[in-house]
């Protein structure tokens, strides 16, 4: 994933997890926060901010080798789908212990399903205009 598409700051992770919509599956949990794209936009920067993603793979998933393998698979899955997210969207993907034995296809299916559910919840929570 390109550097501009990564969540790196603790505050971004915290905001996404606290204010975003959550959707869980057997192998992972997706937290989605869609910020107002015009809120942080400056006059000198007319392009809307791109979607960004971060990953949480705890020791409960396995040892370091297993955690890194799961993180690489998740990065690959999300990198293929990041352009489809709304501008300014923040996504945190938290791996659960069953992700250690999952294939990339399984993780991709779970991510797609959880993301659809989180998007649906996010749209339902938007105030009517």
PASEBA-1860 file (N, C-alpha, C; in nm, 3 decimals):
! residues 129
1> XXXXXXXX> 0.085/-0.118/0.000/0.000/0.000/0.000/0.089/0.124/0.000 ~ 0.049/0.226/-0.074/0.128/0.349/-0.075/0.124/0.417/0.062 ~ 0.226/0.495/0.092/0.237/0.559/0.223/0.116/0.649/0.254 ~ 0.061/0.714/0.154/-0.053/0.802/0.174/-0.182/0.728/0.208 ~ -0.184/0.597/0.190/-0.304/0.519/0.215/-0.297/0.444/0.348 ~ -0.193/0.471/0.428/-0.175/0.400/0.554/-0.214/0.487/0.673 ~ -0.277/0.425/0.771/-0.300/0.491/0.899/-0.174/0.465/0.982 ~ -0.115/0.570/1.035/0.006/0.552/1.114/-0.004/0.616/1.252
9> XXXXXXXX> -0.088/0.716/1.268/-0.097/0.788/1.395/-0.196/0.721/1.489 ~ -0.158/0.715/1.615/-0.243/0.656/1.718/-0.380/0.725/1.722 ~ -0.381/0.857/1.706/-0.506/0.932/1.711/-0.601/0.889/1.599 ~ -0.548/0.859/1.481/-0.633/0.813/1.370/-0.694/0.677/1.401 ~ -0.614/0.588/1.459/-0.667/0.457/1.499/-0.777/0.474/1.603 ~ -0.750/0.558/1.705/-0.847/0.578/1.812/-0.977/0.639/1.760 ~ -0.967/0.739/1.674/-1.086/0.802/1.616/-1.168/0.701/1.537 ~ -1.101/0.621/1.457/-1.171/0.523/1.374/-1.242/0.419/1.460
17> XXXXXXXX> -1.175/0.372/1.563/-1.235/0.267/1.646/-1.347/0.324/1.733 ~ -1.330/0.446/1.786/-1.432/0.503/1.874/-1.553/0.558/1.800 ~ -1.530/0.627/1.689/-1.639/0.695/1.620/-1.693/0.620/1.499 ~ -1.619/0.521/1.453/-1.658/0.450/1.332/-1.761/0.342/1.357 ~ -1.808/0.287/1.250/-1.902/0.174/1.255/-1.822/0.045/1.251 ~ -1.866/-0.054/1.327/-1.795/-0.180/1.339/-1.876/-0.292/1.278 ~ -1.805/-0.380/1.208/-1.868/-0.501/1.154/-1.769/-0.615/1.172 ~ -1.813/-0.721/1.235/-1.724/-0.832/1.264/-1.759/-0.957/1.185
25> XXXXXXXX> -1.659/-1.034/1.160/-1.673/-1.165/1.098/-1.590/-1.264/1.179 ~ -1.587/-1.389/1.140/-1.518/-1.492/1.216/-1.368/-1.465/1.229 ~ -1.306/-1.410/1.126/-1.161/-1.395/1.124/-1.111/-1.252/1.145 ~ -1.202/-1.153/1.133/-1.157/-1.014/1.147/-1.273/-0.923/1.181 ~ -1.236/-0.804/1.227/-1.333/-0.699/1.257/-1.290/-0.575/1.179 ~ -1.385/-0.509/1.114/-1.358/-0.388/1.037/-1.424/-0.270/1.108 ~ -1.345/-0.166/1.133/-1.395/-0.040/1.187/-1.386/0.061/1.074 ~ -1.495/0.129/1.043/-1.499/0.225/0.933/-1.550/0.359/0.984
33> XXXXXXXX> -1.471/0.464/0.960/-1.511/0.600/0.996/-1.501/0.685/0.870 ~ -1.612/0.742/0.830/-1.613/0.829/0.712/-1.626/0.972/0.761 ~ -1.515/1.044/0.753/-1.512/1.184/0.796/-1.564/1.271/0.683 ~ -1.606/1.390/0.719/-1.650/1.487/0.618/-1.527/1.526/0.536 ~ -1.524/1.497/0.406/-1.404/1.525/0.327/-1.371/1.673/0.317 ~ -1.467/1.760/0.336/-1.441/1.903/0.324/-1.399/1.966/0.458 ~ -1.412/1.894/0.568/-1.383/1.952/0.699/-1.236/1.989/0.716 ~ -1.145/1.903/0.673/-1.003/1.928/0.691/-0.936/1.980/0.565
41> XXXXXXXX> -1.012/2.004/0.463/-0.956/2.045/0.334/-0.919/2.193/0.338 ~ -0.803/2.225/0.286/-0.760/2.364/0.280/-0.782/2.419/0.141 ~ -0.776/2.548/0.127/-0.798/2.613/-0.002/-0.687/2.576/-0.100 ~ -0.565/2.560/-0.050/-0.453/2.529/-0.139/-0.453/2.383/-0.184 ~ -0.534/2.299/-0.120/-0.540/2.157/-0.154/-0.681/2.121/-0.201 ~ -0.711/2.136/-0.331/-0.847/2.113/-0.378/-0.887/1.966/-0.386 ~ -0.792/1.873/-0.382/-0.825/1.731/-0.394/-0.876/1.677/-0.261 ~ -0.983/1.597/-0.264/-1.032/1.539/-0.140/-0.932/1.436/-0.086
49> XXXXXXXX> -0.926/1.418/0.046/-0.831/1.323/0.102/-0.866/1.180/0.059 ~ -0.765/1.100/0.040/-0.789/0.961/-0.001/-0.824/0.876/0.120 ~ -0.879/0.761/0.095/-0.910/0.666/0.201/-0.780/0.609/0.255 ~ -0.779/0.580/0.385/-0.660/0.524/0.449/-0.698/0.405/0.534 ~ -0.604/0.311/0.550/-0.631/0.189/0.626/-0.516/0.157/0.720 ~ -0.550/0.094/0.832/-0.452/0.048/0.929/-0.490/-0.090/0.977 ~ -0.396/-0.158/1.039/-0.416/-0.297/1.078/-0.373/-0.320/1.221 ~ -0.448/-0.405/1.291/-0.415/-0.445/1.427/-0.413/-0.597/1.428
57> XXXXXXXX> -0.294/-0.652/1.455/-0.278/-0.797/1.463/-0.207/-0.825/1.596 ~ -0.283/-0.868/1.696/-0.229/-0.885/1.830/-0.160/-1.020/1.848 ~ -0.098/-1.035/1.962/-0.028/-1.160/1.993/-0.125/-1.278/2.006 ~ -0.252/-1.250/2.023/-0.350/-1.358/2.030/-0.360/-1.434/1.898 ~ -0.320/-1.370/1.788/-0.326/-1.434/1.656/-0.217/-1.539/1.642 ~ -0.101/-1.516/1.703/0.008/-1.613/1.694/0.141/-1.547/1.721 ~ 0.248/-1.622/1.692/0.382/-1.565/1.714/0.412/-1.462/1.606 ~ 0.530/-1.403/1.610/0.566/-1.293/1.520/0.556/-1.332/1.374
65> XXXXXXXX> 0.599/-1.453/1.340/0.595/-1.498/1.202/0.450/-1.504/1.152 ~ 0.363/-1.559/1.232/0.221/-1.572/1.195/0.156/-1.434/1.187 ~ 0.185/-1.347/1.284/0.125/-1.212/1.283/0.167/-1.134/1.159 ~ 0.294/-1.143/1.122/0.340/-1.071/1.004/0.279/-1.129/0.876 ~ 0.262/-1.259/0.871/0.199/-1.321/0.754/0.054/-1.273/0.741 ~ -0.018/-1.271/0.852/-0.157/-1.224/0.850/-0.162/-1.077/0.810 ~ -0.073/-0.994/0.864/-0.072/-0.851/0.830/-0.042/-0.831/0.682 ~ 0.052/-0.907/0.626/0.083/-0.895/0.482/-0.038/-0.932/0.397
73> XXXXXXXX> -0.105/-1.039/0.435/-0.224/-1.081/0.359/-0.333/-0.975/0.367 ~ -0.354/-0.920/0.485/-0.457/-0.816/0.500/-0.421/-0.691/0.422 ~ -0.294/-0.650/0.425/-0.252/-0.533/0.346/-0.278/-0.555/0.198 ~ -0.249/-0.674/0.150/-0.272/-0.704/0.009/-0.421/-0.699/-0.025 ~ -0.503/-0.755/0.063/-0.649/-0.756/0.042/-0.703/-0.613/0.038 ~ -0.661/-0.531/0.133/-0.713/-0.395/0.142/-0.658/-0.307/0.030 ~ -0.533/-0.327/-0.008/-0.473/-0.246/-0.115/-0.552/-0.259/-0.245 ~ -0.604/-0.377/-0.273/-0.683/-0.398/-0.394/-0.818/-0.328/-0.390
81> XXXXXXXX> -0.864/-0.292/-0.269/-0.999/-0.238/-0.254/-1.002/-0.093/-0.203 ~ -0.888/-0.035/-0.173/-0.883/0.098/-0.111/-0.941/0.207/-0.201 ~ -0.927/0.194/-0.330/-0.978/0.296/-0.423/-1.130/0.300/-0.426 ~ -1.195/0.190/-0.389/-1.341/0.184/-0.392/-1.404/0.251/-0.270 ~ -1.324/0.283/-0.170/-1.378/0.345/-0.049/-1.406/0.493/-0.072 ~ -1.500/0.550/0.003/-1.530/0.693/-0.012/-1.410/0.779/0.026 ~ -1.396/0.898/-0.033/-1.285/0.987/0.003/-1.290/1.021/0.152 ~ -1.175/1.019/0.215/-1.167/1.052/0.357/-1.201/0.938/0.451
89> XXXXXXXX> -1.231/0.821/0.399/-1.266/0.707/0.484/-1.142/0.656/0.557 ~ -1.162/0.621/0.684/-1.057/0.559/0.763/-1.104/0.419/0.800 ~ -1.018/0.320/0.776/-1.053/0.180/0.801/-0.946/0.119/0.890 ~ -0.990/0.053/0.997/-0.900/-0.026/1.080/-0.948/-0.170/1.072 ~ -0.857/-0.260/1.036/-0.888/-0.401/1.027/-0.817/-0.471/1.142 ~ -0.894/-0.534/1.230/-0.839/-0.605/1.344/-0.852/-0.754/1.320 ~ -0.738/-0.822/1.317/-0.737/-0.966/1.294/-0.773/-1.041/1.422 ~ -0.850/-1.145/1.410/-0.885/-1.232/1.522/-0.805/-1.362/1.511
97> XXXXXXXX> -0.792/-1.440/1.618/-0.710/-1.561/1.614/-0.738/-1.657/1.497 ~ -0.862/-1.678/1.453/-0.882/-1.768/1.339/-0.818/-1.719/1.208 ~ -0.776/-1.593/1.202/-0.711/-1.540/1.081/-0.577/-1.608/1.056 ~ -0.518/-1.667/1.159/-0.387/-1.732/1.145/-0.392/-1.847/1.046 ~ -0.502/-1.920/1.042/-0.513/-2.036/0.952/-0.586/-2.003/0.823 ~ -0.629/-1.880/0.806/-0.710/-1.843/0.690/-0.624/-1.815/0.568 ~ -0.679/-1.846/0.452/-0.611/-1.813/0.327/-0.640/-1.667/0.292 ~ -0.568/-1.615/0.195/-0.593/-1.478/0.150/-0.734/-1.463/0.094
105> XXXXXXXX> -0.782/-1.566/0.026/-0.919/-1.561/-0.029/-1.022/-1.554/0.082 ~ -1.000/-1.630/0.189/-1.092/-1.627/0.303/-1.091/-1.489/0.369 ~ -0.972/-1.434/0.388/-0.962/-1.300/0.448/-1.026/-1.196/0.358 ~ -1.009/-1.209/0.228/-1.071/-1.117/0.134/-1.223/-1.123/0.139 ~ -1.277/-1.243/0.145/-1.422/-1.259/0.155/-1.477/-1.200/0.283 ~ -1.407/-1.226/0.395/-1.452/-1.170/0.523/-1.442/-1.017/0.522 ~ -1.334/-0.964/0.464/-1.319/-0.819/0.458/-1.430/-0.756/0.374 ~ -1.456/-0.814/0.258/-1.561/-0.758/0.171/-1.696/-0.758/0.241
113> XXXXXXXX> -1.728/-0.868/0.307/-1.856/-0.881/0.376/-1.866/-0.781/0.492 ~ -1.761/-0.771/0.571/-1.762/-0.679/0.685/-1.766/-0.534/0.638 ~ -1.693/-0.503/0.531/-1.693/-0.367/0.480/-1.830/-0.326/0.428 ~ -1.897/-0.417/0.357/-2.034/-0.387/0.309/-2.126/-0.358/0.426 ~ -2.115/-0.438/0.531/-2.199/-0.419/0.648/-2.168/-0.286/0.717 ~ -2.040/-0.252/0.731/-2.001/-0.127/0.795/-2.046/-0.006/0.712 ~ -2.035/-0.016/0.579/-2.082/0.092/0.493/-2.233/0.111/0.506 ~ -2.305/0.000/0.513/-2.450/0.007/0.528/-2.487/0.074/0.661
121> XXXXXXXX> -2.418/0.037/0.769/-2.443/0.098/0.900/-2.408/0.246/0.898 ~ -2.301/0.280/0.829/-2.257/0.419/0.822/-2.360/0.504/0.746 ~ -2.410/0.452/0.638/-2.512/0.526/0.561/-2.641/0.540/0.639 ~ -2.677/0.438/0.716/-2.799/0.443/0.795/-2.788/0.547/0.907 ~ -2.666/0.573/0.954/-2.647/0.667/1.064/-2.636/0.811/1.016 ~ -2.621/0.833/0.885/-2.609/0.970/0.833/-2.741/1.045/0.849 ~ -2.733/1.172/0.887/-2.855/1.251/0.895/-2.911/1.279/0.756 ~ -3.041/1.285/0.744/-3.104/1.313/0.616/-3.078/1.458/0.576
129> X> -3.050/1.480/0.449/-3.021/1.616/0.402/-3.138/1.670/0.325
END
